[in-house]
Amino acid sequence: MRILFAGSPAIAVPSLMALSQMESSGRGPSSSPLDIRLAGVLTNPDSVQGRKGALIPTEVSVAANALSTERAGKGLPLVAQLKYDKLGSSAREEIASLNCDLLVCFAYGRIFGPKFLSLFPMGGINIHPSLLPLFRGPSPIAAAILSGDLETGISIQTIAAEMDAGDILAQEKIPLNGRETSASLNEIVAVKSAEMLKSLISGLAQGSVQPRPQTGEAVYCTAITKEQGRLDWNLGARIIDSKVRAYNPWPLCHTRWKDEDIYIYEGSIFDKIVLQETGSNKKQNVPGLVLGIDRDNGILIQTGDGVYAVSRVQRQAKKVMDWKAFLNGARDFIGSILE
């Protein structure tokens, strides 16, 4: 079975490595003989970043380069690395020359058309970090956190014409404790997805996988924009807490203080009674008012419903710091009103 792997961000790297490890060992998770070949890696083109306009490759591209060195040391054939602006006729022609049987996709970031999918006799499979049909779309991890769900999961599905609507090949639940960030949940999903993929590839090779249609009402999520990170202190503390966790590591929740943005990396709902020694009760109820501090939880900020405690922050062009270090350089922060 010759495989083309398509992916771009760091969450997909463990799955890429898992496929190469399976080829190297010649065995699946159950130690049964397995004949697979990682024939190519499809990832997005390098992007221009920074003031100097440096070209930065995707995390999958970086991993694929390292993998080529590792495979050369083991005497394994090199893996073709492919980067296209469009999956047009020239791209399809080059990919067709790899004679791949199966397309494995995880967060590649582009839509595959019928002509492209026709290049693979076994079709394509896609790893999606949600319990489909829940949260079809580009931001399922953040969506689960924003919704306050008690669990999320990983679905491996066939690639269909409609986005994330393919048959389920494998699915696993992940319990949530309400303190996850998108960053921490990404790490969990990355590791679990790789293990699920190894088991599924073995099953596909043995012909033991039984696809099942998705059942239930589909729920969709949309791409996250930078503007969504702007905090509205009129919202309740619980909603703000969900946003801070969902938008870490990007776009990060931020608020305006004086003439600069303050980025909030970590915080929590403050469930104790707050006594504001200065100012009237009317002022204390103003959303965005910095009430004071709690030595265990951080800087206390009034919201539209409850108090939110900020523990790790970042000023513009500064390093991330804990709340104590931040206040050392912003002594007039307490008592101000954030926008």
Secondary structure, DSSP 8 states (H G I E B T S, - for coil): -EEEEEE-SGGGHHHHHHHHHHHHHTB-TT--B---EEEEEEE---EEETTTTEEE--HHHHHHHHHHHHHHHHT----EEEE-SS--HHHHHHHHTT--SEEEEES--S---HHHHTT-TT-EEEEESS-TTTTBSS-HHHHHHHTT-SEEEEEEEE--SSTT-S-EEEEEEEE--S---HHHHHHHHHHHHHHHHHHHHHHHHHT----B---S---B-----GGGGB--TTSBHHHHHHHHHHTTTTT-EEEEETTEEEEEEEEEEE-S-----SS-HHHHTSTTBEEEEETTTEEEEE-SBSEEEEEEEEETTS-EEEHHHHHHT-TT-TT-B--
